[in-house]
């Protein structure tokens, strides 16, 4: 017969209570962020009226080495997804992979808007960078911030992950750091960038496809307008920061005219850009699906794109003609003939002046 009182009994009762307590403390699936179907649910940091959700994403690594990306540089992307929502954006796949790889549950956002309305915020990026960055491993390679999504997209105003990453980089020396953005928000960090430039080689590229707001709005629903981006070029240049124009992507038959490219270069030069370069639109499947429908009202142009983009790249004849045009314009406007050339390259003899108004259709499209 078991005793019902005494110290041994109380001990057994306490032990059983602890067991019960432990069982109750075991997190329920919802507390683990698991949905009933086994997918994960991450904390929603904020929501906008138009439906955008900002989701907290923890990472174990923030600087991606060339070996893992196949690119020639290290890359850092503080956010996955981008509210700017450019029709030609190639990074939509990265967003889908992140969702699938992490087994994340669908948000309340319609799937076709997922990339631009469900933004993953790498909230611990700066801490992870401080712990994991090994400058000796990076060596002379460029560390490029904003290779897949814009590091100064609207989310940055709210969450400051890019700024925190730059602050973390103040703890290192001797790196080559590049930033690519379409946003004048980068000028917010002008003093921080100037401090960084004392410790590292720092360059900023302001990406822009046209100086015409109507063209911008046709292909980029929510990016800042050209005058604001050029104002950022000026602010950075005045602070002594190496800033250039990245005319990209150049849309064949739309933004590749002498006047359009030359006008952008002239505006960039006037604002203080030290370099200007560009490249043609790439149409990998995900970019093709977003971009081609925007052309649908112009059947002739849409047909030329279908004919000339048989794969992700436009044909080599067009590429050669475009590079020639860019080099000519770089020389005319006093830019290095190639962004990787030393600055003295701009002093090479200028090639012959271009024809005044060659129709853009002469390029292979
Ligand atoms: S700003 Fe860059 S990352 Fe954002 S949608 Fe446009 S192309 Fe994509």
Boltz pocket constraint, residues with backbone or C-beta under 6 A from the ligand:
constraints:
  - pocket:
      binder: B
      contacts: [[A, 82], [A, 83], [A, 84], [A, 85], [A, 86], [A, 88], [A, 89], [A, 90], [A, 91], [A, 148], [A, 149], [A, 150], [A, 153], [A, 182], [A, 223]]
      max_distance: 6.0
